[in-house]
Amino acid sequence: MKKNKEAVLKNTIQRCIEKNIIIPTYAQMRDPELVPDAIKEELKHIGLWDLHPYNLFRLTWKNEPVEKGGGFGKVNYVELPPELTGVKARIVVLIGKYFPTGSHKVGATFGPLVEKLVSGDFDPTTQKALWPSTGNYCRGGAYDSYLLGCQSIAVLPEEMSQERFDWLHKVGAEVFATPGCESNVKEIYDKAKELCHARGDEIVNLNQFSEIGNPLWHYAVTGPAMEEVFNEVKTEKSRFSSVFLTQGSGGTLGSAEYLRQKYPKVIVGAGEALQCPTLLYNGYGGHRIEGIGDKHVPWIMNMRNIDLVIAIDDTPNIALMRLFNEPEGHKYLLAKGISQAMINKLELFGISSIANVMGAIKTAKYYEMNENDIIFTVATDSMDMYRSRLKEGREKQGEYSIIQAAVDYNAALLGLGIDNMLELSYYDRRRMHNLKYFTWIEQQGKDVEELNDQWYDEQYWARQFNKMFEWDKEINEFNARTGLLKKLK
């Protein structure tokens, strides 16, 4: 077995030499000051979305917010004003638009693939990376695969936005559209299983819902980014009170594992769609909040670390998408005292990003938070991936009016209440954790002993996230074998 892995490693190393691929460490993605100066110099001539291997070093929250040639700086974030949120608590949103592909999912896909590349478990010369997803994950996976010299296969629901499919074809991925919408995750799993059975060793399935490299990237990079912003914006009385994130794959919630160590009293909230309330009511259904998947609990999600579950209604969510992006919506918001500068930033929030903001507002109201409380969330992507949804809204509902803007601002935004929320007891968490059994043990063949370890073994999750130190060591060793870093010097 070791011999086979070594043979695969030699193939991978040769591929990286041929394509001039240097792999960044988690430490460098967390702190780009550690990136070699020669690479920083080259990035001055490379576009943010360019299919260039050096863009692997832009898998960070600290990219300069320009389309081409940017360097690194502070974390990209927006603090929402109370005139917009209707709450006294300060809501801070990390911005994903300034990653390559316009979404932080390129970070979440880095770990699952790179861990296998540097360990000899994936051969880019003979195998393809399979990315089962509800949208941005397979986009990030296809992008990272291309940069790392690997071929990719994307599997996603047919009802996802056309922009996603167009982009995937552009980077040369094989694309398979499965029946249904955001909620139809099992159909994605079934298609992935079918492809793996038909093609055998040609395919390596990098399932975002079960690959620890997904939340590990957020533990290593997103959590510290939130901590850095908190230290930048806090006052003497400020509290890091909460982080709220729609669960999706459970990946971004990996940041909460880091934050819990730094701020033990932080309230960790997980969101889902009200139309598919899996955690809240063991429910099912279809919804329109593109960017989150449901009908199951991800294998990589630590339910012990969740304090609050909120179901987000997709009707006000879509209404806010129009309020934030239609000209009449902007006109109304300006009249309500929201600055033009803030209005100009609203396009930074995609559909699931708006859901994250809604959950943060509901959290602030539930706990009666004030101006000393700071809540963090993320904008996974921007409206760049959803322009077709705005067009659909106009076709189905007509042109957006100032009257509709007033309704949406007062009802869908300021009118958000504390309905469809559950502050979790021990047994609430246990119930939600138990839901993993039906998906992962019965359907996907996971080990029930590991499922029990996830709940009862106090060191289980610490062992998972501490792998980043081991992986950084392997990445450094791998880069040393290619010799490309040495040539830069």
N, C-alpha and C positions, 0 to 999 in steps of 0.2 A: 504493500500500500504506500509506504513512504517513497519507494522508488517511482511509483506512478505519479505521486504528488510532485516529486522533484522534476519529472519529465514535463508535467503540465506547467510548473513554474518556469522552466527553461523556455517553453513556448511563449508564455506570457511576458517574460522579460525581453525576449527577442521582439515581440510585437511592440512593446513599449519603446524599445530602442529605435525601431523603424519609424514609429509615429511620434517620437520625441515626447513621450508621456511621462511626466513626473507627478506622483500622487501626493496631494497635501495631507498633512496630519490633522487630527482633530484640534490639536493645540494651535495650529496655524489658522484653521477656520474660525476658531474662537478669538484669536488675536492675530490679525493679518500683519502686525508689525514683525512677526516672526518669518514672514514670507521672504525668500531671498530677493535681494535688491535687483538682481538681473531679471527676475520674473516680473517684478513690479515695473521695471523699465519697459519690458515687452508689452505689458498690458496697456500701456499708453497708446498703443497702435491697434488694439483689439476691441471690437464691439462687445457689448454686454451679452448679446445673444449669439455671437459668432460661434461656429462649431470649431473651436480651437482648444487644444488640450490644456493650455494655460488658464482657460476659464474655470478649470477645476478649483483654482485658488480663489475664485469669486463665490464659492459656496459659503457665504458669510453674510451676516446682517449688516456688515460695515462697508458695503460698496458705495462709492461715490454715486449719487443718483443721476447719472448721465448715461446716454445710450452708447457712447463709444469713448474709449481711452481713459476711463475713470480710474482713480486710485482707491485708497481706503481712508476711512475717517471714523466718525462716531456711528453708533447704531442708528439706523433709519427708523424713526417712530413719529407718531402724531399723538398729541394730547387733545382730547375732545373737549370743547367748552361746555359749560353747564347749560347754555342756551340751546345747545343741540341735544344733549342727553336728558335734560330735565332733572338731574340729580346733582347733589353737592359733591359727591365723591369724584375724585379725579380718575378718569379712564384713559389709560395709555395703550396705544396700539402699535405693535411692531409692524413694519411695512415690508411685505414680501415682494412687491413689484420689482425691486431693484436686485433681485437674483436673476441669473440667466434663466430664460423661459418665463420670467415674470412671476415665479412662484417659488416659495421656500422648499417645495417638494424635491427640488434637485439636491437639497441637503439630505432629506429623508431617504432618498434612493441611493445616496453615496455609500452608506454603511453596508447594506445588504450585498451590494456587488463587490465593493473593494475588499471586504473581509474575505470573500471567496477567492478573489484574484490573488491577493498576497499570500494566501495560505495554500494555494495549489488546488483548490476545490472547484475552480472554473477555468476552462480553457477557451480563451477568446478566439483561437484559431479553428476550433471545431464545434463550439457550442453557442447557443443563443440565450440571451437573458429574457425570461418571460415575466412581464409586469402586469399582474391582475390589478385592476384599478377602477375607480369611478371617475377618473379624469386626470387630475394633475399629477398623480403618482406615476402613471404610465408615461406622461409627458416628461417628467423629470428623469424617469428611468431610461427612456429612449435617448434623451440628451446626454446623460452621463455615460450610457453605453457607447454612444458615438465617440465621445471624447476619450473614452478608455479603450477604443479600438475593438468594441464588441458589437455584434449584431443583436437586434432586439425584436421582441414580439409584444404588442400591446393588446390587452383585452379590456374592453370597457362597455358599458351599456349603450345601446343604440340611441337612447333619448338624450345623451349628453350634447352639449352645444357643438355646433358645426365647427367652430374655431378649433376645438380640441382635435377633431378628426383631420382637418386640413393641415394642422401643424405636424401631426404624427406622420402623415404621408410625406411631408416635406423632408423629414429627417431619415426617410427610408425604412421606417419600421413596418413590419408586418402588422396589420391591424385587423382585429376581430371584434365585431359589434355583437353584443349579447342582448337577448330580449329584456325589455323593461327600462327602468329609470334608476335613479340614485340608490333606491332601496334594494334593488335586485342583485344583492351580493352573491347569493348562492349560485345564480346563473353564471356569474363570472368564475367562481370556483369550479363549477362543473365543466366549463369550457377549458379552463386551465388543465384540469385533470385529463380531459379528452386529448388535448394536445400532447401532454406529457406521455400518455399511454401510446399514442400513435407514433411519436418520434423518439421516444426512449431517451437515451443519453444526450441526444442533440440539444435538449432543452433543460435549463436550470430555472425552476420556478422560484421567483423572488417575491413571495407574497407579503405585501406590506402589513397585513393583519397578524402575521406570525413571525416576521423577521425582526429580531431584537435590534438590528442595526438602524431601524427606523426611529424608535424612541431614543436610542442611544445617541444619535446625532443631536437631537433636541436637548438631551441631558447635558451633552458636552458643549453645545453652542448656543441654543436658544435660552436656556435657563440663565447662564452667565450674562447673556445680552440683556435680559430683563433686569438682572441685578445691577448691571452697569448703568442702565437708564434710571433705575430707582435712585441710585446714589447721585445721579446728575440732577434730578428734579425734586428731590425730597427737601422738606423743611425740617426744622427741629422737632416738630410735632408729627411728622408724617409716619404712617404705618404701611408696610407692604401687606395689605389686607387680604388680597385675593388674586387668583389667576383663574380666568374662565376661558374654556376652550371647547368647541364642539368636538365630540369624541372622534368622529371619522374612523381612522385606523387605530386610534389610540397613540399615534406617534408624537404629536405635539405635546400631549400630556406628559411625555417623558421629561419635559422641562420642569414639571412640578416635582419630580423626584429630586432634582437638584435644589429647587427653591425650598422644599421642605427641610432640607439640611441647614439652609441659611436662615430661614424664617419659619420656625416650627409651628407658629400659630396661623400661618397662611391658610385661607379657605380655598380649597381646590374644587372648582365647579366644572362639571362635564355637561355638555349640551347635546341634544338630539332633536330631530324633527317631531313635532306634535303629531304629525300625520303618520309617523312610524315610531311610536314610543316604546322602544324595546326595553330600555333600562327602567323607565318609569312604570310602565304597565304590562311588561312582557308582551307588548303589542307588535303590530305589523302594519304594513300599508305602503303607499307610495307618496313621494313628496317632491318638492321643487327646489330644495336647498342644495344646489350642486356643490360638491366638495366634501360632503360627509356621507359615509356609508353606514348601513344599519341592518336590522333583523338578526344581529348577533353581537356578542361581546368579543372584541379582538383578543387573541391569545396574549398579546404583548401589553395589555392594559392592566395595571395594578389597581384592582378595585379597592384594596385596603387604603389607598392614598386619596380616594375621592370622598369629599365631604357633602357635596350638593349635586343634584341632577336637575336640569331644567329642560323642558321640552319647548322648542321654539316653533311657533305657528308659521307656516310658510306663506300664508296670505299677507300678513303685515310685512313679512320679510321681502316679498316681491314688490309690495307697495313702496317700501323704503328704497328699493333699488331704483324705482322710477323717480321718487322724490329727490334722490341724491344725484340723478343724472339727466333729468329733463330740464330744459330752459325755464319752464314755468315753475318747476320745483326750486331751482336756484333763485328765481326772482322772489318767491315767497320766503325762503330761508333768509335772504338778505333783509327783507322787511321785518323779520323777527329778531334782528340784531346779530345775526351770525355773519362774521366778517367774510369779505370776498376771498381773502387768502385761505380761510378754512373751507369755503365752498369749493374752491379750486382743487382742494385735496380730496374731495369726496369720491372722485373717480379711482382713488387708490383702493377702494373697498369693493371686492367682488361679492357674489351672493352669500357664500359661507362666511365671508368677513363681516358682512352686515349682521348675520346671525350671531357671530361672536360678540359684536357690539351690543346687540339686543340682550344677550345673556349677561353681559357685564352690567348693563343698566338694571336688569331684574335682580341681580345679586345685590347691587347697591341699595335697592329699595327694600329687599327682603330683610337685610341686616341693618337697615336704617343708618347707613354710612354717611359720614360728613366729609368736610374738606380735608380732614387729616388722613382719610383713607385713600389709598391708591390701588386701583385694580388694573391688572395687566391682561391683555389678550393679543391676538395677532390678526393681521390681514394676510391670509394665505396667498391671495392673488388680487388682481385689480379687475376693473371692468373691461380690460382689453380682451378677456376671454368670453365676454357675455354681451357684446354689442348686438348679436342676433336676437338675444332675449328682449332687449329694448324694442327692436323692430317688431317682434312678435306681440309685445304689449300694445303697441300702437295699432297693429292690425286687428287684434281681438277686442281691445277696449276703447279704441279711438285715441285721438291726440290728448296729451296730458294737459289738464287745465289748472288754472290758479285755484279754482274751487277744490279740485281733487288734491292739490298740494296741501291746502289747508286741512282737509280731512285727514290726510296721511300723516302730516306733522303732529296733529293733535291727538289722533287716535292710535296710529301705528307706532309712533315714537314716544311722545309725552304720555300717552295713555297706556304704555306697557305696565302691567301689574305683576303681582306675585302669584299668579295662577300657574298651574302645571309645574310646580317646583316641589322637591322633596329633599329635606335635610336628612342625611343618612344616619341611621343607627347601625350598630354592629351587624344586625341581622338583615338590614336592607343591603348592606355591602355584600354580605354572604350570599343572599339571594341572587344578586346580579352576577357575582363571581360564578355561581353554580350554572348560570346559563351557558358558560363556556363548554360545559360537558356535551351538550347536544350538537354543537357545531364541530368542536375540535376533537372530541374523543370518538363520538359515534360516526361523524361524517369524514373527518380529515385524518384520523388515525393517530392522534397524539396520545401520549402516555398519561393515564389517569394518575399515576404516582407524581408526575411533574405538576399536574393540575393541583393536587393536594399540597405539594411543596410551595406552589405560588401563594397559597393561603396560610399554611401553618409554619413554614420555614422562614424565620425572621431574617435570614441572610440571603434568601433567594434573589430578591430584586437587587440588592447591593452587589451580588456577584455578577449579575447580568450587566449592570451599568459600569462596573469597574473594568469590564472588558476593553473600554476605550484606551486604557493605558497599555494593555497587551497589544491592541491593534495598532496604536501609534508606534510601538516598538517594531512590529512586523512591517509597517509601512516604511519606516526608516531603513530597515534591513533590505527591503525590496528595492528601494530607490538606490541604495548603495550598490546593489548588484547590477542595476542598469548602467551605472556610471554617469548618468546624465547630470546629476547635481554637481558632481566633481568637475565636469566640463564647463558648467556655468561659471565656476570660480576661476 
